[in-house]
Amino acid sequence: MSETSPKLRAELEGIPTYKPGKPAAAGGPAAYKLSSNENPYPPLPGVMETVTAAASSFNRYPDMACTALTGELSERFAVPASHLATGTGSVGVAQQLLQATSGPGDEVIYAWRSFEAYPIITQISGATSVQVPLTPGDVHDLDAMAGAVTDRTRLVFVCNPNNPTGTAVRRAELERFLDRVPSDVLVVLDEAYREFVRDAEVPDGVEIYRERPNVCVLRTFSKAYGLAGLRVGFAIAHEPVAAALRKTAVPFGVSQIAQDAAIASLRAEDELIGRVGSLVCERNRVLEALREQGWTVPETQANFVWLRLGERTTAFAQACERAGAVVRPFAGEGVRVTVGETEANDIFLKVAEGFRKDL
Ligand SMILES: Cc1ncc(COP(=O)(O)O)c(C=O)c1O
């Protein structure tokens, strides 16, 4: 028997691992999970029944083309079905975008810090990450990002609102940026948190995509729609890009349960709007309370807030956990705290107040 192990791609060496938000420990003091930007509500009305019905046929493969869901999305966004591509969560679709555009020798630009999957999926593709620091106000530096484009650039992620800071770029600056990016470079507007945006100046990427063939919009059912565990997201892009996404899709990646649940969730829109509205109210309450406590917190358009704690980040996360809420620390930088149940948000605020007094 040979002693050598199978040859693996060199690109995989040193790849950072994705750190999922820590779960709330069952029976432990931390009863609330504020670490993954999930929706704290139970499934929307009718979704559980739909899922239960779909479960009775999971001996069958799902509809590989997600025909019904695509039809529903096509109507809702007034886009041709051929401009839609579904995948296993929007992170799955993002990975397909990289497979479709980028490989060794190519460059992928994104802000940093931003969604932690970007460096991972870029490295897997074999392309090189070009990370452009956020401004001191924790917002995308779009001028610097446009300046970083070279003839090797294949794809640029703009995470709007940005994970983990919650900050969003506005229409005029985004349009100016897009005018500077060559038309053969794909710009991906990652709008996982779009439903929580209340600033009218933050553009809807779907409107931008209509005029710009090199723009692709990513959306997900994981956040506002509360289907994180079912793994379904989608892209809206012009024909060549959407077609490439269908080529790079994992066959049968989106389960029938996920497809049917997504349709049922879209049809429960009134309830969804109410829930998102309540979360936005809670977000504003949390933000105001933090500012009253004396923290400098960036304006957030998402379902989470970002607290820059520097060296005290880990201690803060541990204090939250002891108090009953798990948050998401980025050691040495800050914590991202999802807006959850009122009681959970109050636990976080109380810990924040204590830390503020100790400063
Ligand atoms: C900015 C951003 N994009 C994409 C995703 C991926 O979501 P999903 O794969 O569940 O659709 C997340 C999840 O945290 C996110 O924060």
The ligand as an SDF file (V2000), in Angstrom:
LIG
                    3D

 16 16  0  0  0  0  0  0  0  0999 V2000
  -24.2910   38.9970    3.8580 C   0  0  0  0  0  0  0  0  0  0  0  0
  -24.7240   37.5810    3.8360 C   0  0  0  0  0  0  0  0  0  0  0  0
  -24.8670   36.9680    2.6660 N   0  0  0  0  0  0  0  0  0  0  0  0
  -25.2550   35.7040    2.5880 C   0  0  0  0  0  0  0  0  0  0  0  0
  -25.5260   34.9870    3.7320 C   0  0  0  0  0  0  0  0  0  0  0  0
  -25.8720   33.5650    3.5680 C   0  0  0  0  0  0  0  0  0  0  0  0
  -27.1490   33.2620    3.8800 O   0  0  0  0  0  0  0  0  0  0  0  0
  -27.8090   31.9220    3.3670 P   0  0  0  0  0  0  0  0  0  0  0  0
  -26.7610   31.0760    2.7520 O   0  0  0  0  0  0  0  0  0  0  0  0
  -28.4160   31.3160    4.5630 O   0  0  0  0  0  0  0  0  0  0  0  0
  -28.8110   32.3760    2.3500 O   0  0  0  0  0  0  0  0  0  0  0  0
  -25.3920   35.5640    4.9790 C   0  0  0  0  0  0  0  0  0  0  0  0
  -25.6360   34.7910    6.1900 C   0  0  0  0  0  0  0  0  0  0  0  0
  -25.2580   35.0980    7.2610 O   0  0  0  0  0  0  0  0  0  0  0  0
  -24.9780   36.9060    5.0300 C   0  0  0  0  0  0  0  0  0  0  0  0
  -24.7970   37.5300    6.1860 O   0  0  0  0  0  0  0  0  0  0  0  0
  1  2  1  0
  2  3  1  0
  2 15  2  0
  3  4  2  0
  4  5  1  0
  5  6  1  0
  5 12  2  0
  6  7  1  0
  7  8  1  0
  8  9  2  0
  8 10  1  0
  8 11  1  0
 12 13  1  0
 12 15  1  0
 13 14  2  0
 15 16  1  0
M  END
$$$$
